[in-house]
Amino acid sequence: MSYIPPDVISQAKQVDLLTYLQCFEPQELVRFSGNTYTTKTHDSLKISNGKWMWWSRGIGGKSALDYLIKVKDYSFLEAVETIMGRSSVLPTTVISQQQNEPKKLLLPDKSASTDRIYEYLYGRGVDYAIIDKCVREGIIFESLPYHNIVFIGNDNNGEPKYAAYRATNNSRIMGDCTGSDKHYSFRMAKGNADSVHLFESAIDLLSYATLMKLDCKNYESENLLSLAGVYAPRDRIEESKVPVSLEEFLKEKPQITKIILHLDNDKAGRLATKALQAVLSSRYEVIDEPATRGKDFNDFLCFKMGIERTPTRERSYER
């Protein structure tokens, strides 16, 4: 078995895709717009700000190493050797530049129309006015060219730092956009409440807001936070880490004293709930409040609205 020294692997990981293609496969590069490029072979693969995203497959990365493995199906060894075997002709500033580059979010282009995302969310029971509010505030939009729905997480300055996408058809395509910072996951949290409601997904969050509105309650006075998917606790559950999105939110909102968990009714969601109760109960009042019917709050909302949903299978921690 071939051995690759750790320092060689480290250098290979620091070579970005745009530089690699400019040097070794310039015929593949096509300027899309501004500083964004695509490739002749895969026109849904976009390269911008040191990141790349293959939108049709829902995968992305930063480095040329990621590209060779995920797109061209190279083995790890082949990918490292391909990059480092040519490293003598790479610009000498590439590695130092990559080390100093700040994390940048790569967003898909916006569609002029929002019909697909309204149809999709409304079809899952989400209140039309809530959808409209999110669109107007720019925290959800419809992307091009595949008309996915994109959920945005902003920092305290209103700058997008996180984005998750999912298909608006029956496919299971979903994921985080390249460069996403999970410290700033999707939220609706302009209230001054001393509690925060925690959800695995943005759609569960929107479903809960709809349920509050149906019960004549003011969801805008509450703090609603998505975790951008459930996380895997440690084997010793009491040693589990607090998800970074929740950790950041609690720093921003020091008045919070109560955390209300609305995680899924499957094995992964229940285990995550147990872990969060174990690591947070010494500092906060932690309440477990899952949906009373169905796997999650969107299931429950659809049941209340008489909307049929295809049952979802049990999952592990892939989200």
C-alpha positions in Angstrom: 0.0 0.0 0.0 1.3 3.4 -0.9 2.1 5.9 1.9 1.6 9.6 1.5 3.3 11.8 4.1 0.8 14.0 6.0 2.5 17.2 4.9 1.9 16.2 1.2 -1.8 15.5 1.9 -2.0 18.9 3.7 -0.6 20.7 0.7 -2.9 18.8 -1.8 -5.9 19.9 0.2 -4.9 23.6 -0.1 -5.1 23.7 -3.9 -8.4 25.2 -5.0 -10.3 23.9 -8.0 -10.2 27.1 -10.1 -6.4 27.2 -9.8 -6.1 23.5 -10.6 -8.3 23.8 -13.7 -6.6 27.0 -14.9 -3.3 25.2 -14.8 -4.1 21.7 -16.0 -7.6 21.6 -17.6 -8.2 25.2 -19.0 -10.3 23.7 -21.8 -12.9 22.7 -19.1 -13.4 26.2 -17.7 -16.3 28.3 -18.9 -16.9 31.8 -17.4 -20.5 31.8 -16.2 -20.8 35.4 -14.8 -18.4 37.7 -13.0 -16.0 35.6 -10.9 -18.2 32.5 -11.3 -17.1 29.6 -13.6 -18.6 26.4 -14.7 -17.2 23.4 -16.6 -17.9 22.1 -20.1 -18.5 18.6 -18.8 -20.9 19.6 -16.0 -22.8 22.9 -16.6 -24.5 22.7 -13.2 -21.1 22.7 -11.4 -20.3 26.3 -10.3 -17.0 27.6 -9.0 -16.8 30.9 -7.1 -15.0 32.4 -4.2 -12.7 29.5 -3.8 -15.6 27.0 -3.5 -17.5 24.8 -5.9 -20.9 23.2 -6.0 -22.4 20.6 -8.3 -26.0 21.6 -8.0 -27.6 18.7 -9.9 -25.9 16.2 -7.6 -26.2 18.2 -4.4 -22.5 17.9 -3.6 -19.7 20.5 -3.3 -16.4 21.3 -1.8 -13.5 23.7 -1.7 -10.4 21.9 -3.0 -9.3 20.3 -6.2 -8.9 17.1 -4.1 -12.7 17.2 -3.3 -13.4 17.6 -7.0 -11.2 14.7 -8.2 -12.8 12.4 -5.7 -16.4 13.4 -5.8 -16.8 14.3 -9.4 -14.2 12.4 -11.3 -14.3 9.3 -9.0 -10.6 9.2 -8.3 -9.4 7.3 -5.3 -7.9 9.4 -2.5 -4.4 8.2 -3.5 -4.9 9.0 -7.2 -6.3 12.4 -6.4 -3.3 13.4 -4.2 -0.8 12.1 -6.7 -2.6 13.9 -9.6 -2.4 17.2 -7.7 1.0 16.9 -6.1 2.6 15.2 -9.1 2.0 18.5 -10.9 2.6 20.8 -7.9 5.9 22.1 -9.3 4.0 24.2 -11.9 1.3 25.6 -9.6 1.6 29.2 -8.7 3.8 29.5 -5.6 1.2 31.8 -3.9 -1.7 29.3 -4.0 -1.1 27.5 -0.7 -0.5 30.7 1.3 -3.5 32.4 -0.2 -5.8 29.4 0.6 -4.7 29.5 4.2 -5.7 33.1 4.6 -8.9 33.2 2.7 -12.0 33.8 4.9 -14.9 31.4 4.5 -17.3 32.5 1.8 -20.8 31.3 1.1 -21.5 30.1 -2.5 -25.2 30.8 -3.3 -27.0 29.6 -6.4 -28.6 32.2 -8.8 -32.0 33.4 -7.9 -35.0 32.7 -10.0 -37.2 35.7 -11.0 -40.2 33.6 -10.2 -41.1 32.2 -6.7 -44.0 30.0 -7.9 -42.3 26.7 -7.2 -41.4 27.4 -3.6 -44.8 28.9 -2.8 -46.5 25.8 -4.3 -44.1 23.4 -2.5 -44.4 25.0 1.0 -48.1 25.7 0.7 -48.5 22.1 -0.4 -46.9 21.0 2.8 -49.4 23.1 4.8 -47.2 26.1 5.6 -49.2 29.3 5.9 -49.2 31.5 2.8 -48.5 34.7 4.7 -45.6 33.2 6.5 -44.1 32.0 3.2 -44.6 35.5 1.8 -42.9 37.1 4.8 -39.8 34.9 4.4 -39.6 35.7 0.7 -39.8 39.4 1.3 -37.2 39.2 4.0 -34.9 37.2 1.7 -34.5 34.3 4.0 -36.0 31.9 1.5 -35.7 32.1 -2.3 -36.1 29.9 -5.4 -32.9 29.0 -7.1 -31.8 28.5 -10.7 -31.5 26.4 -12.8 -33.3 23.6 -10.8 -35.9 25.7 -8.9 -34.9 24.4 -5.5 -35.9 26.1 -2.3 -33.0 27.8 -0.5 -33.2 28.6 3.2 -30.8 31.4 4.4 -29.2 32.0 7.8 -28.0 35.5 8.4 -25.5 36.9 10.9 -26.2 39.9 13.2 -25.5 42.2 10.4 -28.0 40.6 8.1 -25.4 39.0 5.9 -26.1 35.5 4.6 -23.7 33.0 6.2 -25.6 29.8 5.8 -27.8 28.3 3.2 -29.6 25.0 2.8 -31.3 23.8 -0.3 -33.8 21.1 -1.1 -35.7 20.0 -4.2 -39.3 21.2 -4.7 -40.3 18.0 -6.4 -40.4 14.4 -5.2 -36.7 13.9 -5.2 -34.6 13.7 -2.0 -32.0 16.2 -3.2 -31.0 18.4 -0.2 -27.9 19.7 1.5 -26.0 22.8 2.6 -24.5 25.2 0.1 -20.7 25.3 -0.1 -19.2 27.7 2.4 -22.2 27.4 4.8 -21.4 28.4 8.4 -23.7 26.4 10.7 -23.3 28.9 13.4 -26.0 30.9 11.6 -28.6 28.3 10.5 -32.1 29.2 9.4 -34.1 31.1 12.1 -37.1 33.3 12.7 -36.0 35.0 15.9 -36.8 38.7 16.3 -38.7 38.2 19.5 -37.4 39.1 23.0 -38.7 35.9 24.6 -36.7 34.2 27.2 -37.1 30.8 25.4 -36.0 29.3 22.2 -37.8 26.6 20.2 -35.4 24.1 18.5 -36.1 22.2 15.3 -34.1 19.9 13.1 -35.2 21.4 9.8 -36.4 24.7 8.4 -39.7 23.2 7.2 -40.4 21.9 10.7 -39.8 25.5 12.0 -42.2 27.0 9.4 -44.7 24.3 10.2 -44.6 25.1 13.9 -45.1 28.8 13.2 -48.1 27.9 11.1 -49.5 25.8 13.9 -49.1 28.7 16.3 -50.9 30.9 13.9 -53.8 28.4 13.6 -54.0 28.5 17.4 -54.2 32.3 17.3 -50.7 32.6 18.9 -48.1 35.2 17.8 -45.2 33.2 16.4 -43.3 36.4 15.8 -42.9 37.0 19.5 -41.0 33.7 19.8 -37.5 32.6 19.0 -37.5 29.7 16.4 -34.2 28.1 15.5 -33.3 25.3 13.1 -30.4 23.0 13.8 -29.9 22.3 10.0 -30.3 18.6 10.7 -30.0 16.4 13.7 -26.5 15.7 15.1 -24.8 12.6 16.3 -24.2 12.5 20.1 -21.1 11.0 21.6 -21.1 7.4 22.8 -21.0 8.7 26.3 -24.1 10.9 25.9 -23.1 13.3 28.7 -20.0 14.3 26.7 -22.0 15.3 23.7 -21.3 18.8 22.3 -23.9 21.5 21.9 -24.7 22.1 18.2 -22.9 25.2 17.0 -26.0 26.9 15.8 -27.6 26.7 19.2 -24.3 27.7 20.9 -24.1 30.8 18.8 -27.7 31.7 19.3 -27.4 31.4 23.1 -24.5 33.8 23.0 -26.5 36.3 21.0 -29.5 36.0 23.3 -28.2 35.9 26.9 -31.8 36.4 28.2 -32.7 32.8 27.2 -33.5 30.6 30.2 -35.6 27.9 28.5 -34.9 25.6 25.6 -37.9 23.8 24.0 -36.9 20.8 21.9 -39.1 19.9 19.0 -36.9 17.2 17.4 -38.2 14.2 15.4 -40.0 11.2 16.7 -37.5 8.7 15.3 -34.5 7.0 16.8 -32.1 9.7 15.8 -34.3 12.6 17.0 -35.0 10.9 20.3 -31.3 10.2 20.9 -30.4 13.8 20.1 -33.1 15.0 22.5 -31.7 12.9 25.3 -28.2 14.2 24.6 -29.2 17.9 24.6 -31.1 17.4 27.8 -28.0 15.8 29.4 -25.6 18.7 28.4 -27.9 21.7 28.8 -30.1 20.9 31.8 -27.6 22.3 34.3 -27.8 25.7 32.7 -31.3 25.9 31.2 -34.8 24.6 31.6 -35.0 22.0 28.9 -38.4 20.8 27.7 -39.0 17.9 25.3 -42.0 18.8 23.2 -42.1 16.6 20.0 -45.0 16.5 17.6 -47.9 14.5 19.1 -48.5 12.7 15.8 -46.2 11.8 12.9 -42.5 11.9 12.7 -42.1 15.6 12.8 -44.0 18.9 13.0 -44.6 19.0 9.2 -46.2 15.5 9.5 -48.4 16.8 12.3 -49.3 20.0 10.4 -50.2 18.0 7.3 -52.4 15.7 9.4 -54.2 18.7 10.9 -54.7 20.2 7.4 -55.9 16.9 5.8 -52.8 16.8 3.5 -51.5 13.3 2.7 -47.7 12.8 3.0 -45.7 9.8 1.9 -44.3 8.1 5.0 -40.6 8.7 5.6 -38.2 5.9 6.4 -36.2 5.7 9.6 -32.8 7.5 9.2 -29.6 7.5 11.0 -27.5 10.8 11.1 -27.2 11.5 7.4 -29.0 14.8 7.3 
